[in-house]
Amino acid sequence: MKTAVPPSPVGLASNDEAALLDLLESLKQKHGFVPREVSDEVSRLVEVKLERLRRIQSQLDTTIRRDVQQHVAHWRDEEGNLIMILHAIQNQHGYVPREVAMELSRELGVKLARIYEVITFYHYFKLQPPGVHSIQVCHGTACYLKGSGELISELRTQLGIAEGETTPDRQVHFDTVRCIGCCGMAPALVVDGRTCGHVKPSEIAGHLADLKTRKEVAA
Ligand code: FES
């Protein structure tokens, strides 16, 4: 029995992977195979996309190399320059991307393992991109005595993540910090840089709802 030739996906936007995959799946289910002219067209679209990715990657590599060279040149003769350079990188990106750490390793002639040793030793450095919003619970002595542990538990439950983590949609980063100098307001939170004092666990939902509103306004 002759199988009807299915329509070509030429009309698909090259960035519409979901539609492309749906089309391939429906063709496979309908005909039991993907016709040659369709698979050729898909290969062409994939090749175009790969070429664009290679170009973007190459531009990124150049930018990363240039930025790292500038940081290294700035701090080259300073003692303890690795930490200063890592600070500069984190200030620039909000975290220390792996590809930047690799470039730094090459440029400084320091083993990558040593760079990661420093990054993971200091709580300040991050290996993941930060969330759009941040919530920090002060866990210094005064806040601890006034119940910061309950705020931490409430945030863990409501966000579904542990301290030091970012929600999967990368909207909220949750962390704990040591005394933020507002012990008279214990227990205290810092929400997107704004300090909130005398916080009760029952108020956590309201703070998170505020963040959501800000997210919707920003969207
Ligand atoms: S201990 Fe929390 S502000 Fe000082």
py3Dmol code that shows the C-alpha trace and the ligand (Angstrom):
import py3Dmol

protein = """\
ATOM      1  CA  MET A   1       0.000   0.000   0.000  1.00  0.00           C
ATOM      2  CA  LYS A   2       1.369   3.393  -0.946  1.00  0.00           C
ATOM      3  CA  THR A   3       1.865   5.764   1.937  1.00  0.00           C
ATOM      4  CA  ALA A   4       0.747   9.340   1.438  1.00  0.00           C
ATOM      5  CA  VAL A   5       3.683  11.745   1.413  1.00  0.00           C
ATOM      6  CA  PRO A   6       3.411  13.908   4.512  1.00  0.00           C
ATOM      7  CA  PRO A   7       3.809  17.649   4.412  1.00  0.00           C
ATOM      8  CA  SER A   8       7.347  19.028   4.630  1.00  0.00           C
ATOM      9  CA  PRO A   9       8.257  20.908   7.822  1.00  0.00           C
ATOM     10  CA  VAL A  10       9.861  23.690   5.752  1.00  0.00           C
ATOM     11  CA  GLY A  11       7.293  26.147   7.017  1.00  0.00           C
ATOM     12  CA  LEU A  12       8.306  25.573  10.614  1.00  0.00           C
ATOM     13  CA  ALA A  13      10.256  28.263  12.379  1.00  0.00           C
ATOM     14  CA  SER A  14      13.756  26.901  12.846  1.00  0.00           C
ATOM     15  CA  ASN A  15      13.542  27.552  16.576  1.00  0.00           C
ATOM     16  CA  ASP A  16      10.331  25.661  17.044  1.00  0.00           C
ATOM     17  CA  GLU A  17      11.823  22.404  18.339  1.00  0.00           C
ATOM     18  CA  ALA A  18       8.680  21.390  20.197  1.00  0.00           C
ATOM     19  CA  ALA A  19       6.555  21.632  17.035  1.00  0.00           C
ATOM     20  CA  LEU A  20       9.232  19.788  15.069  1.00  0.00           C
ATOM     21  CA  LEU A  21       9.374  16.945  17.583  1.00  0.00           C
ATOM     22  CA  ASP A  22       5.563  16.746  17.669  1.00  0.00           C
ATOM     23  CA  LEU A  23       5.493  16.552  13.888  1.00  0.00           C
ATOM     24  CA  LEU A  24       8.108  13.769  13.796  1.00  0.00           C
ATOM     25  CA  GLU A  25       6.259  11.832  16.476  1.00  0.00           C
ATOM     26  CA  SER A  26       2.923  12.145  14.663  1.00  0.00           C
ATOM     27  CA  LEU A  27       4.536  11.080  11.342  1.00  0.00           C
ATOM     28  CA  LYS A  28       6.110   8.072  13.008  1.00  0.00           C
ATOM     29  CA  GLN A  29       2.813   7.066  14.555  1.00  0.00           C
ATOM     30  CA  LYS A  30       0.896   7.612  11.328  1.00  0.00           C
ATOM     31  CA  HIS A  31       3.295   5.993   8.847  1.00  0.00           C
ATOM     32  CA  GLY A  32       5.451   3.806  11.070  1.00  0.00           C
ATOM     33  CA  PHE A  33       8.566   5.663   9.860  1.00  0.00           C
ATOM     34  CA  VAL A  34       9.728   9.181   9.079  1.00  0.00           C
ATOM     35  CA  PRO A  35       9.810   9.741   5.284  1.00  0.00           C
ATOM     36  CA  ARG A  36      13.183  10.562   3.746  1.00  0.00           C
ATOM     37  CA  GLU A  37      12.337  14.044   2.527  1.00  0.00           C
ATOM     38  CA  VAL A  38      11.157  14.994   5.980  1.00  0.00           C
ATOM     39  CA  SER A  39      14.259  13.635   7.712  1.00  0.00           C
ATOM     40  CA  ASP A  40      16.466  15.483   5.163  1.00  0.00           C
ATOM     41  CA  GLU A  41      14.674  18.707   5.928  1.00  0.00           C
ATOM     42  CA  VAL A  42      15.007  18.137   9.661  1.00  0.00           C
ATOM     43  CA  SER A  43      18.747  17.481   9.244  1.00  0.00           C
ATOM     44  CA  ARG A  44      19.100  20.733   7.337  1.00  0.00           C
ATOM     45  CA  LEU A  45      17.283  22.682  10.060  1.00  0.00           C
ATOM     46  CA  VAL A  46      19.418  21.066  12.766  1.00  0.00           C
ATOM     47  CA  GLU A  47      22.611  21.877  10.841  1.00  0.00           C
ATOM     48  CA  VAL A  48      21.552  25.537  10.493  1.00  0.00           C
ATOM     49  CA  LYS A  49      20.891  25.669  14.212  1.00  0.00           C
ATOM     50  CA  LEU A  50      24.189  23.992  15.082  1.00  0.00           C
ATOM     51  CA  GLU A  51      26.063  26.482  12.934  1.00  0.00           C
ATOM     52  CA  ARG A  52      24.381  29.349  14.786  1.00  0.00           C
ATOM     53  CA  LEU A  53      25.265  27.729  18.113  1.00  0.00           C
ATOM     54  CA  ARG A  54      28.911  27.353  17.031  1.00  0.00           C
ATOM     55  CA  ARG A  55      29.047  31.031  16.089  1.00  0.00           C
ATOM     56  CA  ILE A  56      27.485  32.085  19.416  1.00  0.00           C
ATOM     57  CA  GLN A  57      29.872  29.796  21.329  1.00  0.00           C
ATOM     58  CA  SER A  58      32.851  31.224  19.522  1.00  0.00           C
ATOM     59  CA  GLN A  59      31.750  34.800  20.334  1.00  0.00           C
ATOM     60  CA  LEU A  60      31.214  33.780  23.974  1.00  0.00           C
ATOM     61  CA  ASP A  61      34.666  32.173  24.159  1.00  0.00           C
ATOM     62  CA  THR A  62      36.232  35.372  22.851  1.00  0.00           C
ATOM     63  CA  THR A  63      34.325  37.503  25.365  1.00  0.00           C
ATOM     64  CA  ILE A  64      35.173  35.208  28.284  1.00  0.00           C
ATOM     65  CA  ARG A  65      38.864  35.155  27.325  1.00  0.00           C
ATOM     66  CA  ARG A  66      39.012  38.950  26.997  1.00  0.00           C
ATOM     67  CA  ASP A  67      37.240  39.524  30.356  1.00  0.00           C
ATOM     68  CA  VAL A  68      39.438  37.025  32.199  1.00  0.00           C
ATOM     69  CA  GLN A  69      42.590  38.528  30.682  1.00  0.00           C
ATOM     70  CA  GLN A  70      41.488  41.971  31.890  1.00  0.00           C
ATOM     71  CA  HIS A  71      40.847  40.713  35.441  1.00  0.00           C
ATOM     72  CA  VAL A  72      44.172  38.898  35.534  1.00  0.00           C
ATOM     73  CA  ALA A  73      46.055  41.921  34.156  1.00  0.00           C
ATOM     74  CA  HIS A  74      44.449  44.109  36.834  1.00  0.00           C
ATOM     75  CA  TRP A  75      45.397  41.856  39.764  1.00  0.00           C
ATOM     76  CA  ARG A  76      48.470  40.102  38.393  1.00  0.00           C
ATOM     77  CA  ASP A  77      51.025  41.509  40.847  1.00  0.00           C
ATOM     78  CA  GLU A  78      48.795  41.563  43.920  1.00  0.00           C
ATOM     79  CA  GLU A  79      49.166  39.047  46.713  1.00  0.00           C
ATOM     80  CA  GLY A  80      46.155  36.742  47.000  1.00  0.00           C
ATOM     81  CA  ASN A  81      45.094  37.749  43.514  1.00  0.00           C
ATOM     82  CA  LEU A  82      43.068  34.581  42.906  1.00  0.00           C
ATOM     83  CA  ILE A  83      40.439  35.652  45.444  1.00  0.00           C
ATOM     84  CA  MET A  84      40.330  39.207  44.119  1.00  0.00           C
ATOM     85  CA  ILE A  85      39.851  37.915  40.569  1.00  0.00           C
ATOM     86  CA  LEU A  86      37.104  35.529  41.708  1.00  0.00           C
ATOM     87  CA  HIS A  87      35.360  38.470  43.401  1.00  0.00           C
ATOM     88  CA  ALA A  88      35.553  40.434  40.154  1.00  0.00           C
ATOM     89  CA  ILE A  89      34.149  37.464  38.207  1.00  0.00           C
ATOM     90  CA  GLN A  90      31.306  36.947  40.665  1.00  0.00           C
ATOM     91  CA  ASN A  91      30.484  40.678  40.639  1.00  0.00           C
ATOM     92  CA  GLN A  92      30.311  40.500  36.873  1.00  0.00           C
ATOM     93  CA  HIS A  93      28.192  37.349  36.496  1.00  0.00           C
ATOM     94  CA  GLY A  94      26.511  36.944  39.896  1.00  0.00           C
ATOM     95  CA  TYR A  95      28.345  33.596  40.225  1.00  0.00           C
ATOM     96  CA  VAL A  96      31.472  31.883  38.896  1.00  0.00           C
ATOM     97  CA  PRO A  97      30.551  30.086  35.654  1.00  0.00           C
ATOM     98  CA  ARG A  98      32.515  26.893  34.995  1.00  0.00           C
ATOM     99  CA  GLU A  99      33.781  28.028  31.602  1.00  0.00           C
ATOM    100  CA  VAL A 100      35.132  31.241  33.181  1.00  0.00           C
ATOM    101  CA  ALA A 101      36.847  29.243  35.942  1.00  0.00           C
ATOM    102  CA  MET A 102      38.447  27.056  33.230  1.00  0.00           C
ATOM    103  CA  GLU A 103      39.670  30.095  31.337  1.00  0.00           C
ATOM    104  CA  LEU A 104      41.031  31.573  34.577  1.00  0.00           C
ATOM    105  CA  SER A 105      42.874  28.336  35.260  1.00  0.00           C
ATOM    106  CA  ARG A 106      44.552  28.568  31.832  1.00  0.00           C
ATOM    107  CA  GLU A 107      45.339  32.266  32.113  1.00  0.00           C
ATOM    108  CA  LEU A 108      46.783  32.120  35.647  1.00  0.00           C
ATOM    109  CA  GLY A 109      48.425  28.729  35.235  1.00  0.00           C
ATOM    110  CA  VAL A 110      46.632  27.519  38.380  1.00  0.00           C
ATOM    111  CA  LYS A 111      45.008  24.092  38.501  1.00  0.00           C
ATOM    112  CA  LEU A 112      41.217  24.125  38.110  1.00  0.00           C
ATOM    113  CA  ALA A 113      40.933  21.969  41.243  1.00  0.00           C
ATOM    114  CA  ARG A 114      42.718  24.700  43.234  1.00  0.00           C
ATOM    115  CA  ILE A 115      40.294  27.327  41.913  1.00  0.00           C
ATOM    116  CA  TYR A 116      37.323  25.174  42.964  1.00  0.00           C
ATOM    117  CA  GLU A 117      38.942  24.606  46.357  1.00  0.00           C
ATOM    118  CA  VAL A 118      38.893  28.368  46.936  1.00  0.00           C
ATOM    119  CA  ILE A 119      35.379  28.833  45.532  1.00  0.00           C
ATOM    120  CA  THR A 120      33.892  26.108  47.712  1.00  0.00           C
ATOM    121  CA  PHE A 121      35.814  27.172  50.823  1.00  0.00           C
ATOM    122  CA  TYR A 122      34.241  30.644  50.897  1.00  0.00           C
ATOM    123  CA  HIS A 123      30.495  30.737  51.400  1.00  0.00           C
ATOM    124  CA  TYR A 124      30.404  34.006  49.446  1.00  0.00           C
ATOM    125  CA  PHE A 125      31.215  32.426  46.080  1.00  0.00           C
ATOM    126  CA  LYS A 126      28.433  30.814  44.087  1.00  0.00           C
ATOM    127  CA  LEU A 127      28.627  28.167  41.388  1.00  0.00           C
ATOM    128  CA  GLN A 128      25.071  28.604  40.144  1.00  0.00           C
ATOM    129  CA  PRO A 129      23.401  31.685  38.673  1.00  0.00           C
ATOM    130  CA  PRO A 130      21.567  33.601  41.383  1.00  0.00           C
ATOM    131  CA  GLY A 131      17.761  33.768  41.487  1.00  0.00           C
ATOM    132  CA  VAL A 132      15.868  36.836  40.300  1.00  0.00           C
ATOM    133  CA  HIS A 133      14.935  37.482  43.955  1.00  0.00           C
ATOM    134  CA  SER A 134      16.771  36.674  47.149  1.00  0.00           C
ATOM    135  CA  ILE A 135      15.660  35.911  50.692  1.00  0.00           C
ATOM    136  CA  GLN A 136      18.271  35.694  53.417  1.00  0.00           C
ATOM    137  CA  VAL A 137      17.457  34.668  56.974  1.00  0.00           C
ATOM    138  CA  CYS A 138      19.792  36.007  59.612  1.00  0.00           C
ATOM    139  CA  HIS A 139      21.019  33.108  61.678  1.00  0.00           C
ATOM    140  CA  GLY A 140      23.264  35.068  64.025  1.00  0.00           C
ATOM    141  CA  THR A 141      22.990  34.513  67.775  1.00  0.00           C
ATOM    142  CA  ALA A 142      20.256  37.091  68.527  1.00  0.00           C
ATOM    143  CA  CYS A 143      18.091  35.952  65.599  1.00  0.00           C
ATOM    144  CA  TYR A 144      18.695  32.315  66.463  1.00  0.00           C
ATOM    145  CA  LEU A 145      17.496  32.922  70.040  1.00  0.00           C
ATOM    146  CA  LYS A 146      14.402  34.736  68.727  1.00  0.00           C
ATOM    147  CA  GLY A 147      13.390  31.913  66.399  1.00  0.00           C
ATOM    148  CA  SER A 148      15.202  32.252  63.060  1.00  0.00           C
ATOM    149  CA  GLY A 149      15.170  28.428  62.903  1.00  0.00           C
ATOM    150  CA  GLU A 150      11.379  28.506  62.519  1.00  0.00           C
ATOM    151  CA  LEU A 151      11.670  31.043  59.691  1.00  0.00           C
ATOM    152  CA  ILE A 152      14.169  28.759  57.964  1.00  0.00           C
ATOM    153  CA  SER A 153      11.850  25.735  58.307  1.00  0.00           C
ATOM    154  CA  GLU A 154       8.912  27.740  56.984  1.00  0.00           C
ATOM    155  CA  LEU A 155      10.910  28.900  53.973  1.00  0.00           C
ATOM    156  CA  ARG A 156      12.159  25.389  53.293  1.00  0.00           C
ATOM    157  CA  THR A 157       8.572  24.128  53.286  1.00  0.00           C
ATOM    158  CA  GLN A 158       7.091  26.930  51.233  1.00  0.00           C
ATOM    159  CA  LEU A 159       9.861  27.174  48.652  1.00  0.00           C
ATOM    160  CA  GLY A 160      10.561  23.449  48.535  1.00  0.00           C
ATOM    161  CA  ILE A 161      14.335  24.039  48.663  1.00  0.00           C
ATOM    162  CA  ALA A 162      17.052  24.141  51.299  1.00  0.00           C
ATOM    163  CA  GLU A 163      19.114  27.177  52.217  1.00  0.00           C
ATOM    164  CA  GLY A 164      21.849  27.850  49.690  1.00  0.00           C
ATOM    165  CA  GLU A 165      19.533  26.765  46.846  1.00  0.00           C
ATOM    166  CA  THR A 166      17.513  28.502  44.162  1.00  0.00           C
ATOM    167  CA  THR A 167      13.995  27.495  43.137  1.00  0.00           C
ATOM    168  CA  PRO A 168      13.912  25.460  39.895  1.00  0.00           C
ATOM    169  CA  ASP A 169      12.356  28.418  38.012  1.00  0.00           C
ATOM    170  CA  ARG A 170      15.371  30.459  39.236  1.00  0.00           C
ATOM    171  CA  GLN A 171      13.052  33.075  40.726  1.00  0.00           C
ATOM    172  CA  VAL A 172      14.072  32.894  44.399  1.00  0.00           C
ATOM    173  CA  HIS A 173      17.437  32.213  45.985  1.00  0.00           C
ATOM    174  CA  PHE A 174      17.189  31.311  49.687  1.00  0.00           C
ATOM    175  CA  ASP A 175      20.120  31.547  52.049  1.00  0.00           C
ATOM    176  CA  THR A 176      21.141  32.158  55.631  1.00  0.00           C
ATOM    177  CA  VAL A 177      23.578  34.818  56.766  1.00  0.00           C
ATOM    178  CA  ARG A 178      25.371  35.714  59.964  1.00  0.00           C
ATOM    179  CA  CYS A 179      24.479  38.828  61.995  1.00  0.00           C
ATOM    180  CA  ILE A 180      23.398  41.644  59.687  1.00  0.00           C
ATOM    181  CA  GLY A 181      23.757  44.266  62.411  1.00  0.00           C
ATOM    182  CA  CYS A 182      20.056  44.661  63.267  1.00  0.00           C
ATOM    183  CA  CYS A 183      19.934  42.484  66.382  1.00  0.00           C
ATOM    184  CA  GLY A 184      17.297  44.759  67.954  1.00  0.00           C
ATOM    185  CA  MET A 185      14.946  43.641  65.139  1.00  0.00           C
ATOM    186  CA  ALA A 186      15.587  39.904  65.614  1.00  0.00           C
ATOM    187  CA  PRO A 187      14.583  37.656  64.024  1.00  0.00           C
ATOM    188  CA  ALA A 188      15.405  39.400  60.762  1.00  0.00           C
ATOM    189  CA  LEU A 189      15.150  38.661  57.052  1.00  0.00           C
ATOM    190  CA  VAL A 190      16.660  40.418  54.078  1.00  0.00           C
ATOM    191  CA  VAL A 191      14.335  40.308  51.087  1.00  0.00           C
ATOM    192  CA  ASP A 192      15.867  41.620  47.865  1.00  0.00           C
ATOM    193  CA  GLY A 193      18.199  43.800  49.941  1.00  0.00           C
ATOM    194  CA  ARG A 194      15.399  45.145  52.193  1.00  0.00           C
ATOM    195  CA  THR A 195      15.708  44.302  55.892  1.00  0.00           C
ATOM    196  CA  CYS A 196      12.533  43.122  57.645  1.00  0.00           C
ATOM    197  CA  GLY A 197      12.559  42.762  61.424  1.00  0.00           C
ATOM    198  CA  HIS A 198      10.531  40.907  64.085  1.00  0.00           C
ATOM    199  CA  VAL A 199       9.404  38.466  61.398  1.00  0.00           C
ATOM    200  CA  LYS A 200       6.974  35.700  62.378  1.00  0.00           C
ATOM    201  CA  PRO A 201       6.763  32.358  60.562  1.00  0.00           C
ATOM    202  CA  SER A 202       3.142  33.200  59.684  1.00  0.00           C
ATOM    203  CA  GLU A 203       4.398  36.240  57.719  1.00  0.00           C
ATOM    204  CA  ILE A 204       6.621  34.223  55.392  1.00  0.00           C
ATOM    205  CA  ALA A 205       3.769  33.493  52.969  1.00  0.00           C
ATOM    206  CA  GLY A 206       3.130  37.248  52.668  1.00  0.00           C
ATOM    207  CA  HIS A 207       6.785  37.958  51.849  1.00  0.00           C
ATOM    208  CA  LEU A 208       6.760  35.266  49.176  1.00  0.00           C
ATOM    209  CA  ALA A 209       3.491  36.610  47.746  1.00  0.00           C
ATOM    210  CA  ASP A 210       5.144  40.060  47.521  1.00  0.00           C
ATOM    211  CA  LEU A 211       7.989  38.553  45.505  1.00  0.00           C
ATOM    212  CA  LYS A 212       5.510  36.859  43.180  1.00  0.00           C
ATOM    213  CA  THR A 213       3.748  40.176  42.588  1.00  0.00           C
ATOM    214  CA  ARG A 214       7.069  41.795  41.755  1.00  0.00           C
ATOM    215  CA  LYS A 215       7.835  38.932  39.377  1.00  0.00           C
ATOM    216  CA  GLU A 216       4.491  39.427  37.606  1.00  0.00           C
ATOM    217  CA  VAL A 217       5.043  43.167  37.354  1.00  0.00           C
ATOM    218  CA  ALA A 218       8.523  42.540  35.918  1.00  0.00           C
ATOM    219  CA  ALA A 219       7.240  39.898  33.453  1.00  0.00           C
TER     220      ALA A 219
END
"""
ligand_1 = """\
4
FES
S 21.943 38.247 64.913
Fe 20.485 38.705 63.396
S 20.756 40.803 63.111
Fe 22.245 40.302 64.571
"""
view = py3Dmol.view(width=600, height=400)
view.addModel(protein, "pdb")
view.setStyle({"model": 0}, {"cartoon": {"style": "trace"}})
view.addModel(ligand_1, "xyz")
view.setStyle({"model": 1}, {"stick": {}})
view.zoomTo()
view.show()
